[in-house]
């Protein structure tokens, strides 16, 4: 069963669920929400901080990215918490070469790069893609 909110996804990860699969399931939930209002409701509540700096920053980036990419008209205020930013750069590719680091530095969406997370150009893309949302 997919998590209904990003906060619920983080709770599941804290309880031992696999991070990548759980976050992917959340993105599916977000994309399948019937309206912009319903999509915002999935990211509105602040997920608990986990003591895993990368995860804490990542969920902030995910919420901000989804809100902006899907033009929800607002971003949850909790994403601005300094605890949602990394002190050191994180390149999400496994064993990135210098060339890959350079590519990720320029390709990363601003919502990720501003948190010192460097990833691919469309980090949350799913095979199905976003659904048309009614307001």
C-alpha positions in Angstrom: 0.0 0.0 0.0 1.4 3.4 -1.0 2.1 6.0 1.6 -0.6 8.7 1.5 1.7 11.6 2.4 5.4 12.4 2.3 5.4 12.5 6.1 4.0 8.9 6.1 6.6 7.8 3.6 9.4 9.1 6.0 7.7 7.4 8.9 7.8 4.1 7.0 11.5 4.6 6.1 12.3 5.3 9.7 10.5 2.0 10.6 12.7 0.1 8.1 11.0 0.3 4.8 13.4 0.6 1.8 14.0 4.3 1.1 14.0 4.3 -2.7 10.9 2.2 -3.2 9.0 4.1 -0.5 9.8 7.5 -2.0 8.9 6.2 -5.5 5.5 4.9 -4.1 4.9 8.4 -2.6 5.6 10.1 -6.0 3.0 7.7 -7.5 0.5 8.8 -4.7 1.2 12.4 -5.5 0.8 12.0 -9.2 -2.4 10.1 -8.8 -4.0 12.7 -6.5 -7.2 14.0 -8.3 -6.6 17.8 -7.8 -3.9 20.3 -7.1 -5.4 20.7 -3.7 -5.1 17.0 -3.1 -1.5 17.0 -4.3 -0.6 19.8 -2.0 -2.2 17.8 0.9 0.3 15.0 0.3 3.3 17.3 1.0 1.8 19.9 3.4 2.6 18.2 6.7 6.3 18.3 7.7 8.0 14.9 7.8 9.8 14.1 11.0 13.6 14.7 11.0 15.3 11.4 10.9 18.9 12.2 11.9 19.8 11.0 8.4 20.9 14.3 6.9 20.7 13.1 3.3 17.1 11.9 3.7 16.1 15.0 5.6 17.4 17.2 2.8 16.0 14.9 0.1 12.4 15.1 1.4 12.7 18.9 1.5 13.9 18.9 -2.1 11.2 16.5 -3.2 8.3 18.5 -1.7 9.6 21.8 -3.2 10.3 20.2 -6.5 6.9 18.6 -6.8 5.1 21.8 -5.7 6.9 23.9 -8.3 6.9 21.4 -11.2 3.2 20.7 -10.8 2.5 24.4 -10.3 0.6 24.0 -7.1 0.9 27.7 -6.3 2.6 27.3 -3.0 5.4 25.4 -1.3 5.2 24.1 2.2 7.1 26.4 4.6 8.8 23.5 6.3 11.0 22.9 3.3 13.0 26.1 4.3 14.2 24.6 7.5 18.1 24.7 7.6 18.0 21.0 8.7 16.7 20.3 5.2 20.1 21.3 3.7 23.4 19.4 3.5 26.7 20.9 4.6 28.6 18.8 2.1 27.7 18.0 -1.5 26.0 14.7 -2.2 26.3 13.4 -5.7 23.6 10.7 -6.1 25.4 8.7 -8.8 27.3 5.7 -7.5 31.0 6.3 -7.8 30.7 9.5 -9.9 33.7 10.4 -12.0 34.8 14.1 -12.2 32.9 14.4 -15.5 29.8 13.0 -13.9 30.1 15.3 -11.0 30.3 18.2 -13.4 27.3 17.1 -15.3 25.2 16.6 -12.1 26.3 20.0 -10.8 24.8 21.6 -13.9 21.8 19.2 -14.5 20.4 19.2 -11.0 17.1 21.1 -10.5 17.5 24.1 -8.3 15.3 22.6 -5.5 18.0 19.8 -5.1 21.1 21.8 -5.9 20.2 24.5 -3.3 20.3 21.7 -0.7 23.7 20.5 -1.9 22.1 17.5 -3.6 23.4 16.8 -7.1 21.3 14.5 -9.2 19.9 14.0 -12.7 17.8 16.6 -14.6 14.5 14.9 -13.8 15.1 13.0 -10.6 11.5 12.1 -9.8 10.4 10.9 -13.2 8.3 7.7 -13.2 7.4 5.5 -16.2 3.8 6.6 -16.0 4.5 10.3 -15.6 2.2 12.9 -14.0 -1.5 12.8 -14.6 -3.6 15.7 -15.7 -4.7 17.5 -12.6 -8.1 19.3 -12.1 -8.2 22.3 -9.9 
